[in-house]
Amino acid sequence: MAPADLLSKNYASWGRYPVACPAAVERLAWRDALPDLGASERPVLAYGQGRSYGDACLNSGGVLLDTDGLDRLIAFDRVTGRVRAEAGVTLAKLLDVLVPAGWFLPVTPGTKFVSLGGAIANDVHGKNHHIAGTFGRFVTAMELVRSDGQRLLLTPSGEHDDLFRATIGGLGLTGLITWAEFQAIPIPSDQIAVTRTRFRSLPEFLALAGAAADQPYTVAWIDALSPAGRGLFMQGHHAPGGLPAPSRFRQKLAAPFDVPSGTLNALTVRAFNAVYYHAQRRDVARSQTHYEPFFYPLDAVGNWNRIYGRRGFLQYQCVVPFADGVAVTEALLAAISAAGAASFLAVLKTFGDVPSPGLLSFPRPGITLALDLPHRGPETLALVRRLNAIAIEAGGALYPAKDAVMSPAQFRASYPDWEAFGAHVDPKFSSSFWRRVTASES
Ligand SMILES: Cc1cc2nc3c(=O)[nH]c(=O)nc-3n(C[C@H](O)[C@H](O)[C@H](O)COP(=O)(O)OP(=O)(O)OC[C@H]3O[C@@H](n4cnc5c(N)ncnc54)[C@H](O)[C@@H]3O)c2cc1C
């Protein structure tokens, strides 16, 4: 184990809250030359790109297995679109190979700077969830290394299908994924045809989502400080046209330092939201764009998480059932407004009913709300607890990849299969998140 790595790289999560320091880091370079995980006296956990916001990727006092060096493409069949790659490879690197060949990720989160292993362990969803479901549905095989040294080949219906289901969305707790294979989807070009429609209320948003149910990609930005829930609904599909031109969309800006806390307040955010809402002159606007700004608008600003200052921020994401979904989402927005909590980017989407293979997968049918809350101390934590309670009371669920606050009871309510999952947890693997949500409550 190498304590020196702790000095050269920052093993934080994206929200920079909570702060948790591992005792050691093991940098993995070769999938056939792994350390003896069983010999570790401390709990171990794989670390991808640290793009989880809370503590799902943290292992306070334990050992992090840094997968950055496991970043090789193993096989890519340009005819069938089957891709096999090491688990530490980023989606960005995969896209560089796939797109020029006319293929795309079957599901992608809102940043391409996540690892393949991280995408599987959180069973990520994207703008096409209502049609495609989660990333885990497209995983055809993977290798899992357990701390007893076993190397298991997991497939959806093979010998270890139960461990496959536990590892999809398994929060890195079932072992180390060394490589994975997935099915890409064909695309006619690197362009997306986009329609943006302004809406003035949540029922209007739901009507737009219903009308666009056959569109591959849908998502909405909402002004979280407007009680009615005004916003912009975006729908898109891969546009016909030629294949690329290597990526033209490059990271143009980077937040160079931590912005002093207090810069972001309800006033600045209110102004930003008003400008964003009115930037589009007509109610409906159509355009064509490269896929990068459509899928990854935040990736254009490197280290954008630093605009929230040293205290970091909390990302909040829940899903609530469609029944009463509007009223519950209104209650969430009202709680945020009442707290004067500012959020630039509040995202609203409907999840569909395509089931995930994962035992602990987060998405399920309903309305999902995601937003950033600058961390101002106890008042922010209290607000998140209020939001969590509203969502859980309504029969909803909270997303571990975005969470730093949920209680053990809220975890159990969100994930009814958690006990079945627990049977597959590797005895040497653990995380700060897992210890928090399985702690006994007094
Ligand atoms: C700007 C932004 C937008 C986002 N948008 C979305 C979105 O639209 N949808 C969505 O679902 N998520 C979204 N996310 C969350 C992000 O997709 C997930 O947190 C993702 O899992 C991060 O991957 P990572 O490689 O950074 O993994 P980390 O955050 O480092 O780790 C995440 C989990 O994966 C496990 N893990 C990592 N590698 C392995 C491995 N090789 N073997 C076993 N376990 C492993 C870790 O132990 C941990 O439990 C977004 C995040 C950001 C920053």
The ligand as a MOL file (V3000), in Angstrom:
LIG
                    3D

  0  0  0     0  0            999 V3000
M  V30 BEGIN CTAB
M  V30 COUNTS 53 58 0 0 0
M  V30 BEGIN ATOM
M  V30 1 C -21.4880 16.2440 -13.6510 0
M  V30 2 C -22.0140 14.9010 -13.2520 0
M  V30 3 C -23.1500 14.4320 -13.8510 0
M  V30 4 C -23.6580 13.1790 -13.4940 0
M  V30 5 N -24.7840 12.7340 -14.1140 0
M  V30 6 C -25.2780 11.5240 -13.8040 0
M  V30 7 C -26.4130 11.0090 -14.4750 0
M  V30 8 O -26.9790 11.6630 -15.3510 0
M  V30 9 N -26.8420 9.7710 -14.1480 0
M  V30 10 C -26.2140 9.0200 -13.1970 0
M  V30 11 O -26.6580 7.8800 -12.9470 0
M  V30 12 N -25.1480 9.4760 -12.5170 0
M  V30 13 C -24.6630 10.7060 -12.8130 0
M  V30 14 N -23.5510 11.1660 -12.1720 0
M  V30 15 C -22.9190 10.3110 -11.1530 0
M  V30 16 C -21.8210 9.4300 -11.7910 0
M  V30 17 O -22.2250 8.9530 -13.0420 0
M  V30 18 C -21.6030 8.2050 -10.9170 0
M  V30 19 O -21.3010 8.5880 -9.6110 0
M  V30 20 C -20.4820 7.2980 -11.4260 0
M  V30 21 O -20.6100 6.0540 -10.7800 0
M  V30 22 C -19.0890 7.8660 -11.1610 0
M  V30 23 O -18.1260 7.0030 -11.7210 0
M  V30 24 P -16.6240 7.0590 -11.2060 0
M  V30 25 O -15.7790 6.3090 -12.1670 0
M  V30 26 O -16.2330 8.4470 -10.9120 0
M  V30 27 O -16.7540 6.1940 -9.8960 0
M  V30 28 P -16.4350 6.6090 -8.3650 0
M  V30 29 O -17.2700 7.7840 -8.0090 0
M  V30 30 O -14.9740 6.6910 -8.1500 0
M  V30 31 O -17.0140 5.2980 -7.6400 0
M  V30 32 C -18.4170 5.0470 -7.6870 0
M  V30 33 C -18.6790 3.6380 -7.1950 0
M  V30 34 O -18.1600 2.7260 -8.1520 0
M  V30 35 C -17.3410 1.7790 -7.5140 0
M  V30 36 N -16.3450 1.3400 -8.4830 0
M  V30 37 C -15.5750 2.1140 -9.2760 0
M  V30 38 N -14.7840 1.3470 -10.0320 0
M  V30 39 C -15.0400 0.0620 -9.7060 0
M  V30 40 C -14.5180 -1.1900 -10.1050 0
M  V30 41 N -13.5650 -1.2940 -11.0250 0
M  V30 42 N -15.0170 -2.3090 -9.5330 0
M  V30 43 C -15.9840 -2.2480 -8.5940 0
M  V30 44 N -16.5170 -1.0880 -8.1810 0
M  V30 45 C -16.0490 0.0530 -8.7280 0
M  V30 46 C -16.7650 2.5200 -6.3160 0
M  V30 47 O -16.3290 1.6390 -5.3080 0
M  V30 48 C -17.9640 3.3340 -5.8800 0
M  V30 49 O -18.8260 2.5620 -5.0930 0
M  V30 50 C -23.0100 12.3990 -12.5080 0
M  V30 51 C -21.8420 12.8780 -11.8910 0
M  V30 52 C -21.3520 14.1290 -12.2620 0
M  V30 53 C -20.1010 14.6380 -11.5930 0
M  V30 END ATOM
M  V30 BEGIN BOND
M  V30 1 1 1 2
M  V30 2 1 2 3
M  V30 3 2 2 52
M  V30 4 2 3 4
M  V30 5 1 4 5
M  V30 6 1 4 50
M  V30 7 2 5 6
M  V30 8 1 6 7
M  V30 9 1 6 13
M  V30 10 2 7 8
M  V30 11 1 7 9
M  V30 12 1 9 10
M  V30 13 2 10 11
M  V30 14 1 10 12
M  V30 15 2 12 13
M  V30 16 1 13 14
M  V30 17 1 14 15
M  V30 18 1 14 50
M  V30 19 1 15 16
M  V30 20 1 16 17
M  V30 21 1 16 18
M  V30 22 1 18 19
M  V30 23 1 18 20
M  V30 24 1 20 21
M  V30 25 1 20 22
M  V30 26 1 22 23
M  V30 27 1 23 24
M  V30 28 2 24 25
M  V30 29 1 24 26
M  V30 30 1 24 27
M  V30 31 1 27 28
M  V30 32 2 28 29
M  V30 33 1 28 30
M  V30 34 1 28 31
M  V30 35 1 31 32
M  V30 36 1 32 33
M  V30 37 1 33 34
M  V30 38 1 33 48
M  V30 39 1 34 35
M  V30 40 1 35 36
M  V30 41 1 35 46
M  V30 42 1 36 37
M  V30 43 1 36 45
M  V30 44 2 37 38
M  V30 45 1 38 39
M  V30 46 1 39 40
M  V30 47 2 39 45
M  V30 48 1 40 41
M  V30 49 2 40 42
M  V30 50 1 42 43
M  V30 51 2 43 44
M  V30 52 1 44 45
M  V30 53 1 46 47
M  V30 54 1 46 48
M  V30 55 1 48 49
M  V30 56 2 50 51
M  V30 57 1 51 52
M  V30 58 1 52 53
M  V30 END BOND
M  V30 END CTAB
M  END
